[in-house]
């Protein structure tokens, strides 16, 4: 992988993008950026507040604007699960580096995501977590350069698997 290029993690809330991202950044000597935290810092409020007060569409516009405006090099970027709804943001992320989709089975996501009402998950009224999962999987597959299945695997194993994926073109 070329020096200065970014590694971008995409996947559902609860897939381990932030947790795994920190360990991966450390292992690779890269900086770590969590786009959800950048959004919260720039907006001065929690993701859930933006969604509740401004609505899903407004949140996705904010996410697209902030993620598209990132100018990062040699960073491990953990994205929010909804970033794949923005073709513009995904094109910018793709130009800056390699996109890795962290796949986790629905059953495991359901077990991991216990704070669904406060986590800031982009979920339209009437939709279940399962609906969101099924809607996003094809988008994650479309935008990723490679997929790493993290279902029922120790985090260190996933980190090693990603590193070995990075060494292949």
C-alpha positions, 0 to 999 in steps of 0.5 A: 500500500502506498505511503500516505494512503488512507484505510477506510472502514465501513460497516454496520453500527456494532461491526467494530469499526471504531474498536478495531480501527484504533488497534489497526491504526496502532499496528500500522503506525497511522493516525485514527479518525472516527467520522462520527466524532468529527461530526459531533465536534463540528456540530457541537452535539451528539449524533442522536440529537442531530437526528432527533432535532433536525431529522434523518435527511439533515443528518445525512447532509451534514455527514456527507458535507463533513466526510466529503470535506475531510483532507486526511493522509495516512489515516485509518478512518472509521465511518458511520454506518450510514455514510454509504448512503452518500455516493459523493462521500464514498467517492471522496473516501475511495480517492483517498485510500482503500475501503474495507467492509467489516461484515458481521452477521445480523444476529451478532449486530443485534446482540452488540447494538443494545443502545439503538435509541441513543446510538445515532443510527440512521433508521427511518420510522417504521424500519427495524434494525434488520431492515437497515441491515438488509438495505445497507449490505449491498451498499457496503459490498458495492463501495468496498475494495475488500470484505473482512468477515468479523462474525464470531472472531476475536478482534486481534484475528480481524486486525491480522486479517485486515493487515494481510488483505492490505498487503495484496493489491 
